[in-house]
């Protein structure tokens, strides 16, 4: 339990201190953000997608008409996670285009966006204590990948919501992560549910990283993304 609490504390500190890394706010896009995005995507493909495949085998062995109907439900959940966050990001982008550059986003849009990421953080906090692959090494790779992923997310959220995110958003996301960890310590769900949550996380991570890297106006650093993705993949495969 102590190890997972330390991991949760590290991720919470990322939320509190990411805003102080002013050198990330540059154009073209900071190579450190592109590298962090590459690490996050690498973790999804090397660790999370194989876990989804294992989860799919669990589904196939369940004696349930509903699960039999949703034969590929783990992958559908990953797709659902991607689609939900794509819809949210599109809504926020359209809203911001209607506002002056320095204007705050409207309260409803801000809170919908933050609550969505808070639920996302609860999921990550829970998976700190209940991943399909146990052990200190698995916890370390998960924590590093999620810490860098939070760095990318926080930078994006700060650009979307300006001072609102600093005043309220960071605190909500940090609290949500702690809630997720506490739920993981006090409440154990089925292996099937963990597989489902892992699938949702995988789809969400892919979308939230790529929507930052792909737009031309971001002027992303492909070389840094490539180093992060393949460098971390080599570390994970060698571990």
N, C-alpha and C positions, 0 to 999 in steps of 0.2 A: 504493500500500500504506500509506503514511503516513497518508493521510486516513482510511482505514478503521480503522487502529489508533487514531487519535484518537477516532473515533466509538465504537469499542469501549471505550476508556478512559472516555469520558463516561458510557456506560451502566453500566459497572462502578461508577463513583463514585455513580451514583444508588442502587445497592444498598447502598453503604456509608453514605450520608448520609441516606437516606429516613427512617430511624428517628429521626433527630435533629429532624425537623420535627414537633414535638409539637403545634403548632397544628392539624395535620390530624386529630388525635384528638378530635373534637368531635361533639356531637349537638345539633341536626340535623347531618347529614353535611356535612363541609367543602365549601364551594363550589369550592375548588381541586381536590379529588378528582373532583367531578362534571364540572368543566371539562376535567380531564385525560382522563377517560373519554370525553367528547364528542369530543375531538381524536383519540383512538385509533380510535373507531368511524368517524369521518369519513375517516381515512386508509384504513381497510379498504374503504369504499364508493367512494372517489374513486380510489384507486390500486391496491389489491390485487385487488378484484373484476374490474376491467378486465384485470389481468394474468392472472387465472384464465381469463377469456374468451379471451385470446390463447393461453394454454396449452391450452385445449380445442381450438383450431384446430390446434395442433401434434399433439395426440392424433389428431384426425380424419385427419391426413395420414400417420399411421404405418401401415405394412403389418404389422399384428399382430392375430391373432385375439383375443387377450386384451383388447387395447385397443379393438378393434372391439366386443367384447361389452360392455365398460364405456364405452358411448358418451358418457356424461356423467360420466366418472370424476373430473374435476377438481372438479366440484361435490359429488360423493359424498365426496371427500377433505375438502372444507371442512365438510360435514355431519359426517364422522367426527371431525374435530378438535373440533367443538362438542360432540358426544355424549360423547367421551372425557372432556373436562374437566367436563362436566355431571355425569357419573358420579362423578368424583373429588370434586367439590365436595359432592355429595349425601352421599357416604360420610363426608367430614370433618364436615359439619354434623350428621349423625346421631350420630357418635361424640362430638362436643362436647356434645350435649344430654344425654348420659349421664354427663357429668363435672361436678364442681363448677366454678364460674365461673373460679377462679384455678388450676385443675389443669392440668398439662401433658398434652398428647395422648400416647397410647401410642407407643412407638418405631416400631412397624411402620407405623402410620398416618402419622406424621410423615415417615418416610423415603420412603414411597410418594408422598406429596404433593410432597416436595421433589425427588425424583428425576424426577418427571413434569415439574416446572417447569424442572429442569436440562436435560432433553432439549429442552424448549421454548426455553430460552436458547441451546443449541447451534445449534438451527435459526436463531434470530435472528442469532447471531454469524456463521453461515455466510452468511446473506443480506446481511450488511453488505458482503461482497466479491463476491457473485454474485446481484444482483437482475436481473430481466428488463429494467428500465429503468436504464441506466448513467448516470454523470455526477455531478458534485459536488452539483447541486441535488437530484437524486433521493436521494443519500446523506443530505443535510441533512434533507429532509422525513421520511425513514424514521427517522433518528436521533431527531429531535424527538418523533415519534409514539411510538416505542418507549420513550424516556426517560419520557414521561408515563404510558405504559402500565405500565412497571415500578413507577412510583410508586404507582399504584392496586393493582397486584399485591402489592407489598411490604407495603402497609398492611393488605391482607386477610390475607396470610400471618402477619403479626405478631399480628393479632387471633386467628387460629386456633391458633397455636402458641406465643405468648407469648415467653418468654426463649429457648426452643429455637431459634426462628428467628434471634434476634440472635446467639446463640452459634455456631450451625452453618449455618443455612439461608442467610444472606446470603453467607457465604464459598463455599458450594457453588454458588450461582447465579452469583456473580461469576466463579468458576473455569470454570464451564460456558460462560459467554459467551466467555471468552478461548479456550477449547478450540474453540468453534465458529468464531471468527475465524481461529485458526491452521489449522483444517481448510480454511477457505475460501481461505487463502493458498497452501496446499500441495497441495490436492486439488481438481480441477475435475470436476464431475459434468455430466451431460447437461442440455440445455435442458428436456427433458421432466421430469427429476427436480426441477429448480428450480421448474418450474410446479407440480408435486405438492406440494413443500414450502411454496410460497406459499399454496396452497389450504388446507393444514392450518393454517397460521398464521392465515389469515383467519377460519376458523371458530372457532379457539381464542380469538382476540382478542375477537370478538363475544360469546362466552359469558362470558369472564372479566370483561368490562366490565359487561355487562347484569346478571349475577348480583349485582353490587354496587349497581347503580342501581335495580333493580326492587323488591326486597322493601320492604314498607311500613315495617318497623321501622328501615330505614336512614335514613328521612326525607331522601331525596336532594334535591338542589337542581336541579330541572328547568331553571330559567332558566340556570344555569351550564352544565349539560350542553348545552343548546341553543346557547348562545354558543360553547362549545368546538367543537361539531360543525359548525355553519354557518360560524363564523369561520374555522376551519381549512380547510373545504371551499373557501371563497372564496380563501384564500391559495393552495391547491393548484391551483385552476382558473386563477388569474391568473399562476401561475409559468410 
